[in-house]
């Protein structure tokens, strides 16, 4: 039976449990299952995109000042977000209708979905481990399977993460129907396929509860992505671990590092960091190089413009300056 050490953070607990299962079942095809929306993907960016698109399409400016950080509601509850804006009831109903119609179109899926920081690194780490697989167990319906795989692989390309159709389980009941049952069925689907499912990550407490009830041996580590969720927190199983930050360094044990380590200054992407690096005794630096807005010069910037639009008054550091 699984025993969770509450004092450890969720990535450390995941790492320790994976090592334990790997040692006890060396020949098994181990699988970690991820939910998608709210677990891999930060759905605030989808809400932001669709509401901005409404303004652009209708020539309105309701969401002119809206920032991603302003969004603290679940993607199914945007009426609570609209209450913050001076929108008449009739217009509010029009916006919600538009939102529901366009949020799951192929264009919206490809243009607006963004992963949480660090999650692709964690997925890549597991995909690199021997005889270990990353599966997807989503409440999305079969009707958007193609768009789902396409958009996730587009996002994963930068991290060398690849998602395949055979490792994606989708809700057979349709939109927003029997999602909890679908999650439990998804686990059984992969188990029946010969995989040893050792961990499941989801942002909805009730989905983790459903998997916990079907896991009679309590051998699956349940991890709650503490992002924005719709179901009640009290639904969380007592043996689950909560966390919000995907930190790959928590997956790597200190003893597994080489004995001789050279330090690299992480993210020298602005003038202040550059000055600090030059004044330090660290000899190597990491630079995040991207094409500038004009597509003619290389700039230093941590996030792509797709992930983080250009900010007003943003001061770029050009690669040739640094070199």
Number of C-alpha atoms within 10 A of each C-alpha: 8 13 11 17 13 12 8 13 15 26 23 18 20 23 15 17 19 21 14 12 15 18 10 10 12 13 10 15 17 24 26 24 24 22 24 21 21 21 24 25 21 20 25 22 22 23 24 18 18 22 24 18 18 19 15 13 9 8 9 12 12 15 16 11 8 14 11 15 9 12 18 15 17 18 22 13 12 18 15 13 15 19 12 9 12 10 13 11 11 8 11 16 14 12 20 16 11 15 21 14 11 16 18 16 13 15 12 17 19 18 16 21 23 22 20 17 15 14 17 22 18 19 24 18 16 20 19 11 10 12 14 20 19 22 25 25 27 22 26 24 18 16 13 15 14 11 16 22 15 18 21 22 17 15 19 18 13 9 14 13 20 16 21 13 13 9 15 20 25 23 23 18 15 15 13 11 14 13 22 20 17 25 26 20 20 24 26 17 15 21 15 10 9 13 19 21 23 20 20 26 24 27 26 25 24 22 25 24 21 20 24 23 12 14 14 10 10 16 16 22 24 29 26 24 24 18 19 19 21 14 13 10 13 10 14 22 20 11 16 23 24 20 14 17 16 20 16 18 12 17 20 15 11 10 7 7 9 8 7 6 7 8 11 13 16 13 16 22 22 18 13 9 14 17 11 13 19 12 9 10 9 13 11 13 15 11 18 16 17 18 15 17 11 7 9 8 12 18 23 20 20 16 13 14 14 11 15 12 9 13 8 6 6 7 10 14 19 19 16 9 7 14 5
